[in-house]
Amino acid sequence: MAKNKANVIHGATMPELEDHFKVFKLLPAVESELGMSLSTAGQLIPAQSTAAIIVHHAQASITQWANSELSS
């Protein structure tokens, strides 16, 4: 696969709902500026919303991660 092609991380679409509480705690503007909220179970409201904290590292490689996940 070419280096600039997007990779699919299987399972990434199934978030740990308790992580949404961490995102909201770290980024309080999510509620006030974007109008999003959480249910008591941690589900995002409105329902079609997405929350993530993405951090880039110059030496990061999706290939290395995928290979380690497949071998474990």
HTML snippet that shows the backbone in 3Dmol.js (N, CA, C, O; Angstrom):
<script src="https://3Dmol.org/build/3Dmol-min.js"></script>
<div id="view" style="width:600px;height:400px;position:relative"></div>
<script>
const pdb = `
ATOM      1  N   MET A   1       0.848  -1.183   0.000  1.00  0.00           N
ATOM      2  CA  MET A   1       0.000   0.000   0.000  1.00  0.00           C
ATOM      3  C   MET A   1       0.893   1.245   0.000  1.00  0.00           C
ATOM      4  O   MET A   1       1.899   1.283   0.708  1.00  0.00           O
ATOM      5  N   ALA A   2       0.538   2.243  -0.774  1.00  0.00           N
ATOM      6  CA  ALA A   2       1.298   3.489  -0.835  1.00  0.00           C
ATOM      7  C   ALA A   2       1.275   4.192   0.514  1.00  0.00           C
ATOM      8  O   ALA A   2       0.298   4.094   1.257  1.00  0.00           O
ATOM      9  N   LYS A   3       2.356   4.901   0.827  1.00  0.00           N
ATOM     10  CA  LYS A   3       2.484   5.547   2.128  1.00  0.00           C
ATOM     11  C   LYS A   3       1.380   6.563   2.417  1.00  0.00           C
ATOM     12  O   LYS A   3       0.977   6.715   3.571  1.00  0.00           O
ATOM     13  N   ASN A   4       0.888   7.252   1.407  1.00  0.00           N
ATOM     14  CA  ASN A   4      -0.098   8.317   1.639  1.00  0.00           C
ATOM     15  C   ASN A   4      -1.542   7.832   1.596  1.00  0.00           C
ATOM     16  O   ASN A   4      -2.458   8.636   1.767  1.00  0.00           O
ATOM     17  N   LYS A   5      -1.768   6.557   1.374  1.00  0.00           N
ATOM     18  CA  LYS A   5      -3.132   6.027   1.347  1.00  0.00           C
ATOM     19  C   LYS A   5      -3.664   5.923   2.770  1.00  0.00           C
ATOM     20  O   LYS A   5      -2.910   5.642   3.701  1.00  0.00           O
ATOM     21  N   ALA A   6      -4.938   6.144   2.933  1.00  0.00           N
ATOM     22  CA  ALA A   6      -5.569   6.031   4.248  1.00  0.00           C
ATOM     23  C   ALA A   6      -5.656   4.563   4.637  1.00  0.00           C
ATOM     24  O   ALA A   6      -5.904   3.701   3.795  1.00  0.00           O
ATOM     25  N   ASN A   7      -5.452   4.291   5.905  1.00  0.00           N
ATOM     26  CA  ASN A   7      -5.558   2.939   6.428  1.00  0.00           C
ATOM     27  C   ASN A   7      -6.805   2.833   7.293  1.00  0.00           C
ATOM     28  O   ASN A   7      -7.210   3.799   7.940  1.00  0.00           O
ATOM     29  N   VAL A   8      -7.399   1.670   7.297  1.00  0.00           N
ATOM     30  CA  VAL A   8      -8.572   1.428   8.120  1.00  0.00           C
ATOM     31  C   VAL A   8      -8.129   0.685   9.361  1.00  0.00           C
ATOM     32  O   VAL A   8      -7.471  -0.351   9.267  1.00  0.00           O
ATOM     33  N   ILE A   9      -8.483   1.205  10.522  1.00  0.00           N
ATOM     34  CA  ILE A   9      -8.174   0.531  11.777  1.00  0.00           C
ATOM     35  C   ILE A   9      -9.440  -0.177  12.204  1.00  0.00           C
ATOM     36  O   ILE A   9     -10.405   0.469  12.613  1.00  0.00           O
ATOM     37  N   HIS A  10      -9.449  -1.487  12.116  1.00  0.00           N
ATOM     38  CA  HIS A  10     -10.640  -2.247  12.477  1.00  0.00           C
ATOM     39  C   HIS A  10     -10.910  -2.099  13.962  1.00  0.00           C
ATOM     40  O   HIS A  10      -9.994  -2.204  14.777  1.00  0.00           O
ATOM     41  N   GLY A  11     -12.153  -1.856  14.313  1.00  0.00           N
ATOM     42  CA  GLY A  11     -12.538  -1.684  15.706  1.00  0.00           C
ATOM     43  C   GLY A  11     -12.552  -0.233  16.140  1.00  0.00           C
ATOM     44  O   GLY A  11     -13.086   0.082  17.203  1.00  0.00           O
ATOM     45  N   ALA A  12     -11.979   0.660  15.345  1.00  0.00           N
ATOM     46  CA  ALA A  12     -11.916   2.069  15.735  1.00  0.00           C
ATOM     47  C   ALA A  12     -13.296   2.713  15.769  1.00  0.00           C
ATOM     48  O   ALA A  12     -13.472   3.762  16.389  1.00  0.00           O
ATOM     49  N   THR A  13     -14.270   2.105  15.115  1.00  0.00           N
ATOM     50  CA  THR A  13     -15.613   2.672  15.106  1.00  0.00           C
ATOM     51  C   THR A  13     -16.429   2.223  16.318  1.00  0.00           C
ATOM     52  O   THR A  13     -17.594   2.599  16.449  1.00  0.00           O
ATOM     53  N   MET A  14     -15.843   1.438  17.187  1.00  0.00           N
ATOM     54  CA  MET A  14     -16.527   0.961  18.386  1.00  0.00           C
ATOM     55  C   MET A  14     -15.832   1.559  19.615  1.00  0.00           C
ATOM     56  O   MET A  14     -15.008   0.890  20.239  1.00  0.00           O
ATOM     57  N   PRO A  15     -16.152   2.798  19.967  1.00  0.00           N
ATOM     58  CA  PRO A  15     -15.419   3.464  21.048  1.00  0.00           C
ATOM     59  C   PRO A  15     -15.753   2.902  22.427  1.00  0.00           C
ATOM     60  O   PRO A  15     -16.819   2.327  22.646  1.00  0.00           O
ATOM     61  N   GLU A  16     -14.822   3.084  23.337  1.00  0.00           N
ATOM     62  CA  GLU A  16     -15.086   2.822  24.743  1.00  0.00           C
ATOM     63  C   GLU A  16     -15.866   4.042  25.240  1.00  0.00           C
ATOM     64  O   GLU A  16     -15.313   5.140  25.302  1.00  0.00           O
ATOM     65  N   LEU A  17     -17.116   3.867  25.587  1.00  0.00           N
ATOM     66  CA  LEU A  17     -17.973   5.005  25.929  1.00  0.00           C
ATOM     67  C   LEU A  17     -17.453   5.798  27.123  1.00  0.00           C
ATOM     68  O   LEU A  17     -17.641   7.013  27.183  1.00  0.00           O
ATOM     69  N   GLU A  18     -16.797   5.126  28.079  1.00  0.00           N
ATOM     70  CA  GLU A  18     -16.284   5.867  29.240  1.00  0.00           C
ATOM     71  C   GLU A  18     -15.185   6.850  28.844  1.00  0.00           C
ATOM     72  O   GLU A  18     -14.906   7.787  29.592  1.00  0.00           O
ATOM     73  N   ASP A  19     -14.551   6.652  27.672  1.00  0.00           N
ATOM     74  CA  ASP A  19     -13.550   7.604  27.195  1.00  0.00           C
ATOM     75  C   ASP A  19     -14.169   8.941  26.811  1.00  0.00           C
ATOM     76  O   ASP A  19     -13.479   9.961  26.826  1.00  0.00           O
ATOM     77  N   HIS A  20     -15.440   8.960  26.470  1.00  0.00           N
ATOM     78  CA  HIS A  20     -16.099  10.222  26.143  1.00  0.00           C
ATOM     79  C   HIS A  20     -16.095  11.161  27.350  1.00  0.00           C
ATOM     80  O   HIS A  20     -15.975  12.375  27.185  1.00  0.00           O
ATOM     81  N   PHE A  21     -16.222  10.615  28.551  1.00  0.00           N
ATOM     82  CA  PHE A  21     -16.170  11.458  29.750  1.00  0.00           C
ATOM     83  C   PHE A  21     -14.809  12.138  29.874  1.00  0.00           C
ATOM     84  O   PHE A  21     -14.726  13.292  30.292  1.00  0.00           O
ATOM     85  N   LYS A  22     -13.744  11.426  29.513  1.00  0.00           N
ATOM     86  CA  LYS A  22     -12.390  12.006  29.552  1.00  0.00           C
ATOM     87  C   LYS A  22     -12.268  13.153  28.552  1.00  0.00           C
ATOM     88  O   LYS A  22     -11.706  14.202  28.867  1.00  0.00           O
ATOM     89  N   VAL A  23     -12.797  12.949  27.345  1.00  0.00           N
ATOM     90  CA  VAL A  23     -12.737  13.997  26.319  1.00  0.00           C
ATOM     91  C   VAL A  23     -13.471  15.248  26.795  1.00  0.00           C
ATOM     92  O   VAL A  23     -12.965  16.361  26.653  1.00  0.00           O
ATOM     93  N   PHE A  24     -14.650  15.067  27.354  1.00  0.00           N
ATOM     94  CA  PHE A  24     -15.437  16.216  27.817  1.00  0.00           C
ATOM     95  C   PHE A  24     -14.750  16.931  28.974  1.00  0.00           C
ATOM     96  O   PHE A  24     -14.849  18.152  29.091  1.00  0.00           O
ATOM     97  N   LYS A  25     -14.056  16.185  29.829  1.00  0.00           N
ATOM     98  CA  LYS A  25     -13.340  16.806  30.944  1.00  0.00           C
ATOM     99  C   LYS A  25     -12.141  17.615  30.437  1.00  0.00           C
ATOM    100  O   LYS A  25     -11.865  18.704  30.940  1.00  0.00           O
ATOM    101  N   LEU A  26     -11.440  17.081  29.449  1.00  0.00           N
ATOM    102  CA  LEU A  26     -10.272  17.764  28.896  1.00  0.00           C
ATOM    103  C   LEU A  26     -10.646  18.956  28.013  1.00  0.00           C
ATOM    104  O   LEU A  26      -9.902  19.933  27.930  1.00  0.00           O
ATOM    105  N   LEU A  27     -11.797  18.868  27.360  1.00  0.00           N
ATOM    106  CA  LEU A  27     -12.214  19.899  26.409  1.00  0.00           C
ATOM    107  C   LEU A  27     -13.608  20.416  26.761  1.00  0.00           C
ATOM    108  O   LEU A  27     -14.584  20.056  26.104  1.00  0.00           O
ATOM    109  N   PRO A  28     -13.709  21.257  27.791  1.00  0.00           N
ATOM    110  CA  PRO A  28     -15.037  21.720  28.220  1.00  0.00           C
ATOM    111  C   PRO A  28     -15.801  22.509  27.157  1.00  0.00           C
ATOM    112  O   PRO A  28     -17.026  22.607  27.239  1.00  0.00           O
ATOM    113  N   ALA A  29     -15.123  23.067  26.175  1.00  0.00           N
ATOM    114  CA  ALA A  29     -15.812  23.829  25.125  1.00  0.00           C
ATOM    115  C   ALA A  29     -16.670  22.930  24.243  1.00  0.00           C
ATOM    116  O   ALA A  29     -17.507  23.425  23.488  1.00  0.00           O
ATOM    117  N   VAL A  30     -16.475  21.620  24.328  1.00  0.00           N
ATOM    118  CA  VAL A  30     -17.301  20.700  23.536  1.00  0.00           C
ATOM    119  C   VAL A  30     -18.777  20.939  23.850  1.00  0.00           C
ATOM    120  O   VAL A  30     -19.616  20.954  22.948  1.00  0.00           O
ATOM    121  N   GLU A  31     -19.083  21.123  25.117  1.00  0.00           N
ATOM    122  CA  GLU A  31     -20.481  21.367  25.501  1.00  0.00           C
ATOM    123  C   GLU A  31     -20.910  22.790  25.194  1.00  0.00           C
ATOM    124  O   GLU A  31     -21.936  23.005  24.548  1.00  0.00           O
ATOM    125  N   SER A  32     -20.133  23.764  25.651  1.00  0.00           N
ATOM    126  CA  SER A  32     -20.568  25.156  25.528  1.00  0.00           C
ATOM    127  C   SER A  32     -20.503  25.691  24.096  1.00  0.00           C
ATOM    128  O   SER A  32     -21.403  26.418  23.675  1.00  0.00           O
ATOM    129  N   GLU A  33     -19.475  25.352  23.353  1.00  0.00           N
ATOM    130  CA  GLU A  33     -19.302  25.899  22.008  1.00  0.00           C
ATOM    131  C   GLU A  33     -19.932  25.042  20.915  1.00  0.00           C
ATOM    132  O   GLU A  33     -20.426  25.568  19.918  1.00  0.00           O
ATOM    133  N   LEU A  34     -19.915  23.728  21.101  1.00  0.00           N
ATOM    134  CA  LEU A  34     -20.428  22.837  20.055  1.00  0.00           C
ATOM    135  C   LEU A  34     -21.821  22.317  20.347  1.00  0.00           C
ATOM    136  O   LEU A  34     -22.470  21.744  19.472  1.00  0.00           O
ATOM    137  N   GLY A  35     -22.285  22.512  21.572  1.00  0.00           N
ATOM    138  CA  GLY A  35     -23.630  22.074  21.916  1.00  0.00           C
ATOM    139  C   GLY A  35     -23.788  20.578  22.068  1.00  0.00           C
ATOM    140  O   GLY A  35     -24.900  20.060  21.966  1.00  0.00           O
ATOM    141  N   MET A  36     -22.696  19.875  22.311  1.00  0.00           N
ATOM    142  CA  MET A  36     -22.769  18.430  22.509  1.00  0.00           C
ATOM    143  C   MET A  36     -22.916  18.125  23.993  1.00  0.00           C
ATOM    144  O   MET A  36     -22.529  18.925  24.845  1.00  0.00           O
ATOM    145  N   SER A  37     -23.474  16.971  24.289  1.00  0.00           N
ATOM    146  CA  SER A  37     -23.569  16.519  25.670  1.00  0.00           C
ATOM    147  C   SER A  37     -23.428  15.005  25.708  1.00  0.00           C
ATOM    148  O   SER A  37     -23.337  14.350  24.670  1.00  0.00           O
ATOM    149  N   LEU A  38     -23.412  14.455  26.930  1.00  0.00           N
ATOM    150  CA  LEU A  38     -23.290  13.015  27.106  1.00  0.00           C
ATOM    151  C   LEU A  38     -24.492  12.479  27.859  1.00  0.00           C
ATOM    152  O   LEU A  38     -25.024  13.135  28.754  1.00  0.00           O
ATOM    153  N   SER A  39     -24.911  11.288  27.490  1.00  0.00           N
ATOM    154  CA  SER A  39     -25.936  10.600  28.274  1.00  0.00           C
ATOM    155  C   SER A  39     -25.247  10.044  29.523  1.00  0.00           C
ATOM    156  O   SER A  39     -24.021  10.079  29.620  1.00  0.00           O
ATOM    157  N   THR A  40     -26.014   9.542  30.461  1.00  0.00           N
ATOM    158  CA  THR A  40     -25.412   8.967  31.668  1.00  0.00           C
ATOM    159  C   THR A  40     -24.571   7.731  31.337  1.00  0.00           C
ATOM    160  O   THR A  40     -23.704   7.346  32.121  1.00  0.00           O
ATOM    161  N   ALA A  41     -24.820   7.116  30.196  1.00  0.00           N
ATOM    162  CA  ALA A  41     -24.043   5.951  29.758  1.00  0.00           C
ATOM    163  C   ALA A  41     -22.793   6.350  28.972  1.00  0.00           C
ATOM    164  O   ALA A  41     -21.985   5.489  28.623  1.00  0.00           O
ATOM    165  N   GLY A  42     -22.624   7.650  28.689  1.00  0.00           N
ATOM    166  CA  GLY A  42     -21.457   8.121  27.952  1.00  0.00           C
ATOM    167  C   GLY A  42     -21.664   8.235  26.461  1.00  0.00           C
ATOM    168  O   GLY A  42     -20.706   8.461  25.721  1.00  0.00           O
ATOM    169  N   GLN A  43     -22.889   8.084  26.002  1.00  0.00           N
ATOM    170  CA  GLN A  43     -23.146   8.230  24.573  1.00  0.00           C
ATOM    171  C   GLN A  43     -23.248   9.707  24.214  1.00  0.00           C
ATOM    172  O   GLN A  43     -23.778  10.513  24.978  1.00  0.00           O
ATOM    173  N   LEU A  44     -22.730  10.045  23.034  1.00  0.00           N
ATOM    174  CA  LEU A  44     -22.738  11.428  22.578  1.00  0.00           C
ATOM    175  C   LEU A  44     -24.122  11.854  22.115  1.00  0.00           C
ATOM    176  O   LEU A  44     -24.848  11.092  21.475  1.00  0.00           O
ATOM    177  N   ILE A  45     -24.468  13.088  22.454  1.00  0.00           N
ATOM    178  CA  ILE A  45     -25.725  13.703  22.013  1.00  0.00           C
ATOM    179  C   ILE A  45     -25.345  15.003  21.321  1.00  0.00           C
ATOM    180  O   ILE A  45     -24.693  15.832  21.956  1.00  0.00           O
ATOM    181  N   PRO A  46     -25.704  15.238  20.073  1.00  0.00           N
ATOM    182  CA  PRO A  46     -26.537  14.446  19.178  1.00  0.00           C
ATOM    183  C   PRO A  46     -25.871  13.116  18.808  1.00  0.00           C
ATOM    184  O   PRO A  46     -24.648  12.980  18.833  1.00  0.00           O
ATOM    185  N   ALA A  47     -26.714  12.147  18.465  1.00  0.00           N
ATOM    186  CA  ALA A  47     -26.289  10.764  18.292  1.00  0.00           C
ATOM    187  C   ALA A  47     -25.248  10.548  17.191  1.00  0.00           C
ATOM    188  O   ALA A  47     -24.439   9.628  17.303  1.00  0.00           O
ATOM    189  N   GLN A  48     -25.240  11.344  16.158  1.00  0.00           N
ATOM    190  CA  GLN A  48     -24.299  11.132  15.056  1.00  0.00           C
ATOM    191  C   GLN A  48     -22.980  11.869  15.253  1.00  0.00           C
ATOM    192  O   GLN A  48     -22.231  12.069  14.297  1.00  0.00           O
ATOM    193  N   SER A  49     -22.695  12.272  16.481  1.00  0.00           N
ATOM    194  CA  SER A  49     -21.460  13.003  16.787  1.00  0.00           C
ATOM    195  C   SER A  49     -20.282  12.049  16.933  1.00  0.00           C
ATOM    196  O   SER A  49     -20.454  10.849  17.147  1.00  0.00           O
ATOM    197  N   THR A  50     -19.086  12.608  16.811  1.00  0.00           N
ATOM    198  CA  THR A  50     -17.851  11.851  16.990  1.00  0.00           C
ATOM    199  C   THR A  50     -16.930  12.643  17.888  1.00  0.00           C
ATOM    200  O   THR A  50     -16.812  13.860  17.743  1.00  0.00           O
ATOM    201  N   ALA A  51     -16.272  11.964  18.816  1.00  0.00           N
ATOM    202  CA  ALA A  51     -15.312  12.626  19.704  1.00  0.00           C
ATOM    203  C   ALA A  51     -14.009  11.846  19.672  1.00  0.00           C
ATOM    204  O   ALA A  51     -14.008  10.616  19.726  1.00  0.00           O
ATOM    205  N   ALA A  52     -12.901  12.567  19.584  1.00  0.00           N
ATOM    206  CA  ALA A  52     -11.597  11.915  19.582  1.00  0.00           C
ATOM    207  C   ALA A  52     -10.528  12.925  19.953  1.00  0.00           C
ATOM    208  O   ALA A  52     -10.665  14.123  19.703  1.00  0.00           O
ATOM    209  N   ILE A  53      -9.481  12.428  20.544  1.00  0.00           N
ATOM    210  CA  ILE A  53      -8.267  13.216  20.715  1.00  0.00           C
ATOM    211  C   ILE A  53      -7.213  12.502  19.891  1.00  0.00           C
ATOM    212  O   ILE A  53      -6.898  11.338  20.141  1.00  0.00           O
ATOM    213  N   ILE A  54      -6.674  13.198  18.916  1.00  0.00           N
ATOM    214  CA  ILE A  54      -5.708  12.611  18.000  1.00  0.00           C
ATOM    215  C   ILE A  54      -4.381  13.323  18.188  1.00  0.00           C
ATOM    216  O   ILE A  54      -4.306  14.550  18.129  1.00  0.00           O
ATOM    217  N   VAL A  55      -3.343  12.547  18.414  1.00  0.00           N
ATOM    218  CA  VAL A  55      -2.012  13.092  18.634  1.00  0.00           C
ATOM    219  C   VAL A  55      -1.075  12.510  17.593  1.00  0.00           C
ATOM    220  O   VAL A  55      -1.035  11.297  17.384  1.00  0.00           O
ATOM    221  N   HIS A  56      -0.328  13.378  16.949  1.00  0.00           N
ATOM    222  CA  HIS A  56       0.613  12.939  15.924  1.00  0.00           C
ATOM    223  C   HIS A  56       2.006  12.814  16.526  1.00  0.00           C
ATOM    224  O   HIS A  56       2.415  13.653  17.328  1.00  0.00           O
ATOM    225  N   HIS A  57       2.719  11.791  16.149  1.00  0.00           N
ATOM    226  CA  HIS A  57       4.118  11.627  16.520  1.00  0.00           C
ATOM    227  C   HIS A  57       4.886  11.341  15.231  1.00  0.00           C
ATOM    228  O   HIS A  57       4.473  10.500  14.433  1.00  0.00           O
ATOM    229  N   ALA A  58       5.989  12.032  15.032  1.00  0.00           N
ATOM    230  CA  ALA A  58       6.738  11.932  13.781  1.00  0.00           C
ATOM    231  C   ALA A  58       7.196  10.509  13.472  1.00  0.00           C
ATOM    232  O   ALA A  58       7.352  10.157  12.303  1.00  0.00           O
ATOM    233  N   GLN A  59       7.412   9.693  14.491  1.00  0.00           N
ATOM    234  CA  GLN A  59       7.880   8.327  14.259  1.00  0.00           C
ATOM    235  C   GLN A  59       6.745   7.298  14.302  1.00  0.00           C
ATOM    236  O   GLN A  59       6.990   6.094  14.230  1.00  0.00           O
ATOM    237  N   ALA A  60       5.526   7.772  14.417  1.00  0.00           N
ATOM    238  CA  ALA A  60       4.386   6.849  14.490  1.00  0.00           C
ATOM    239  C   ALA A  60       4.181   6.158  13.146  1.00  0.00           C
ATOM    240  O   ALA A  60       4.431   6.733  12.087  1.00  0.00           O
ATOM    241  N   SER A  61       3.723   4.920  13.215  1.00  0.00           N
ATOM    242  CA  SER A  61       3.477   4.157  11.992  1.00  0.00           C
ATOM    243  C   SER A  61       2.274   3.252  12.203  1.00  0.00           C
ATOM    244  O   SER A  61       2.290   2.410  13.101  1.00  0.00           O
ATOM    245  N   ILE A  62       1.252   3.403  11.411  1.00  0.00           N
ATOM    246  CA  ILE A  62       0.081   2.541  11.497  1.00  0.00           C
ATOM    247  C   ILE A  62       0.461   1.107  11.150  1.00  0.00           C
ATOM    248  O   ILE A  62      -0.136   0.161  11.664  1.00  0.00           O
ATOM    249  N   THR A  63       1.445   0.946  10.283  1.00  0.00           N
ATOM    250  CA  THR A  63       1.878  -0.396   9.897  1.00  0.00           C
ATOM    251  C   THR A  63       2.479  -1.124  11.088  1.00  0.00           C
ATOM    252  O   THR A  63       2.182  -2.299  11.302  1.00  0.00           O
ATOM    253  N   GLN A  64       3.320  -0.450  11.868  1.00  0.00           N
ATOM    254  CA  GLN A  64       3.908  -1.082  13.053  1.00  0.00           C
ATOM    255  C   GLN A  64       2.816  -1.460  14.037  1.00  0.00           C
ATOM    256  O   GLN A  64       2.848  -2.553  14.603  1.00  0.00           O
ATOM    257  N   TRP A  65       1.846  -0.574  14.251  1.00  0.00           N
ATOM    258  CA  TRP A  65       0.749  -0.862  15.182  1.00  0.00           C
ATOM    259  C   TRP A  65      -0.068  -2.041  14.693  1.00  0.00           C
ATOM    260  O   TRP A  65      -0.366  -2.953  15.463  1.00  0.00           O
ATOM    261  N   ALA A  66      -0.429  -2.031  13.426  1.00  0.00           N
ATOM    262  CA  ALA A  66      -1.256  -3.105  12.871  1.00  0.00           C
ATOM    263  C   ALA A  66      -0.529  -4.438  12.954  1.00  0.00           C
ATOM    264  O   ALA A  66      -1.139  -5.452  13.293  1.00  0.00           O
ATOM    265  N   ASN A  67       0.757  -4.454  12.652  1.00  0.00           N
ATOM    266  CA  ASN A  67       1.521  -5.696  12.725  1.00  0.00           C
ATOM    267  C   ASN A  67       1.595  -6.220  14.150  1.00  0.00           C
ATOM    268  O   ASN A  67       1.506  -7.430  14.359  1.00  0.00           O
ATOM    269  N   SER A  68       1.756  -5.339  15.141  1.00  0.00           N
ATOM    270  CA  SER A  68       1.817  -5.790  16.533  1.00  0.00           C
ATOM    271  C   SER A  68       0.459  -6.301  16.993  1.00  0.00           C
ATOM    272  O   SER A  68       0.393  -7.258  17.765  1.00  0.00           O
ATOM    273  N   GLU A  69      -0.639  -5.676  16.530  1.00  0.00           N
ATOM    274  CA  GLU A  69      -1.976  -6.128  16.894  1.00  0.00           C
ATOM    275  C   GLU A  69      -2.281  -7.488  16.277  1.00  0.00           C
ATOM    276  O   GLU A  69      -2.919  -8.328  16.912  1.00  0.00           O
ATOM    277  N   LEU A  70      -1.834  -7.709  15.056  1.00  0.00           N
ATOM    278  CA  LEU A  70      -2.105  -8.969  14.382  1.00  0.00           C
ATOM    279  C   LEU A  70      -1.307 -10.124  14.984  1.00  0.00           C
ATOM    280  O   LEU A  70      -1.762 -11.267  14.974  1.00  0.00           O
ATOM    281  N   SER A  71      -0.120  -9.827  15.507  1.00  0.00           N
ATOM    282  CA  SER A  71       0.706 -10.895  16.044  1.00  0.00           C
ATOM    283  C   SER A  71       0.355 -11.257  17.482  1.00  0.00           C
ATOM    284  O   SER A  71       0.808 -12.286  17.983  1.00  0.00           O
ATOM    285  N   SER A  72      -0.451 -10.420  18.161  1.00  0.00           N
ATOM    286  CA  SER A  72      -0.801 -10.736  19.550  1.00  0.00           C
ATOM    287  C   SER A  72      -2.085 -11.495  19.681  1.00  0.00           C
ATOM    288  O   SER A  72      -2.496 -11.825  20.794  1.00  0.00           O
TER     289      SER A  72
END
`;
const viewer = $3Dmol.createViewer("view");
viewer.addModel(pdb, "pdb");
viewer.setStyle({}, {cartoon: {color: "spectrum"}});
viewer.zoomTo();
viewer.render();
</script>
